[in-house]
Amino acid sequence: MIGLLIITHESIGEAYRSLAQHFFPHGTPENIHILGVQPDEDQDDIINDAIAKLQEFPENHGVLIMTDIFGATPCNAARRMVRADKSAILTGLNAPMLIKAIQHSPAAEHLNAFTDMVKEAAVKGIFAITAEPEGLVCKKSSERIEDVSKSS
């Protein structure tokens, strides 16, 4: 098992916990801890809180720390806890990253390979869609849009 520590600004981590409960209604694994950083918190206090969270994990094959924004306070605190083959960080927390991490962390044994797999899910979950899809527009909706534009 690989532990998951989510360190984010304020209550973003709790929102991700709620999202995880949506995808895993029978309960998210016990190997997830969340730390929400408040704007007025001291960096040393954040680091001490994160270390305390790390110590709460049962015996494992490492901990993946996920943060919301690279270079921001949660990430900067997490960076001080990276230890080869013991803890790693992924920044830019998103839903695909979280779901993949939760799905595979209970059986994962190799932190670096696990981190790469979760990162790949995060990146593959990002799409830039800049054109409307062909053949997928709801006719009733488009009719209403046309009706509205004609009445102007």
C-alpha positions, 0 to 999 in steps of 0.5 A: 500500500502507498499512502496518500497525503493531500495538502491544499489551500484551505478546504480544497482537499475536503472538496476532493474528499467529497468527490472521492466519496462520490466515486467510491460510495462504499468508502475511500481507503484508510490510506488518505489524509488531508491537510488544509492550509490556512492563509495565516498559517506559519510554514513551520506549523504546516510542515509539523502538521504534515509530518504528523499526518505522515506518521499516522499512516500504517506501514506502507511502501511510501507516501504520495503527497498531492498538492494543488499549486506548484510553488504555493505554500502547500507545495513548498511545505511538501517539498521539504518532506520528499525522501527518495523511495519514501515520499514523492510529490505531484502538483496540480491536483485534479480529479483524474489524478485523485481517482487513479491514486485512490483506485491503485494505492491500496495494492501499489508497492513501488512509489516511483512507478505509482507516482508516474502512473498517477501523473499520467492519469492527471495529464491524460484527463486534461483536454482543450476543446475549442470547437463544438462537436459535430452531431452532438448538439441537442436539437431542442436546445438548439431550437430554443437558442435559435428562437431566442435569437430571432426574438431579439 
